[in-house]
């Protein structure tokens, strides 16, 4: 495949060495782009997610220009205020750095969220520059799901800012059809500009470690949640499910592999010895984590499925690990699992019903699900993303 000559600018606060979510997605995207285009610049933050504590990082890459900011930012505990501070400082940082680059850039990849930076940036981009928006989450969906005057006011501004920022893009790539449909409805977007590409696999399935046996011993069953733990994962209901089920399943342990403020709060209040809390595993141990998990849980807060498609889903499926997805009825995840005959999906947070699902999976024959591995490799391909960006 021939090397393209365009210079690409990627704008997102999240990047390596952040181990999960958008940071991991962006890092893999850049590595794939390196094989297709000659020059890449990344405007990002020093790593801070999921703990929301900044750690200074010296760039190691020699073939990608990485420009970082936010070294001295301190984030508050309140989730909405954290997001507001991120939106504000990152906007000023990007605008200041962009003026030195604007005449060199051929393609800009704007990763949503955040959105405020792209609301302002649109006024300063050369007309010849192609703007590609990569939409991971729809922030308005989560804002509308919250109560209170303050949150409603925040939701109003998100609608105006997110909508105008997305309209300025020449192409918008959504990580689910559901997000595309809702965004088109919210913001009256031009359908010809819109595309859908599911999150891609970021897991190396050729090599597995043997470092987690002390956390996940083979003489027990292990029901696991792993990844970032925020409001959209419905953490309180997830903990309640683990607590309820722990008294009803013999020789079964329950695990949170995560980090961040909500994780710390749950860990501090936990009094159930069958529920264990661990830091995120190194990416090299991720396949082993899935292989030693009896079930991986993929939870969503009720009413928020239209806002995003979990980026961990491709990795869990391609690992062959059995999963329980908890999502809204008739959501894209629900329909996806039905269409491709994947197991298992539940569509309400009813502990009795969810326990029944977990027990059914636990009691079934273990082993890699070759069907779900095949489906994952077909649906979640990074090359499709690169083709869409460069088309």
BELSUL-V640648 format. One record per helix or strand. SS is the DSSP state (A for helix, B for strand). FROM is the first residue (numbers start at 0). TO is the last residue. If there is no record, write none. Layout:
# BELSUL-V640648
ss: [SS,SS]
from: [FROM,FROM]
to: [TO,TO]
This chain:
# BELSUL-V640648
ss: [B,A,B,B,A,B,A,B,A,A,B,A,A,B,B,A,A,B,A,B,A,B,A,A,B,A,B,A,A,A]
from: [3,20,36,64,78,106,115,129,138,148,170,176,190,193,220,230,234,251,260,274,282,294,304,312,322,331,344,350,369,381]
to: [10,32,44,68,97,111,120,134,143,166,173,186,192,195,225,232,245,256,268,277,291,298,306,318,325,338,345,362,378,389]
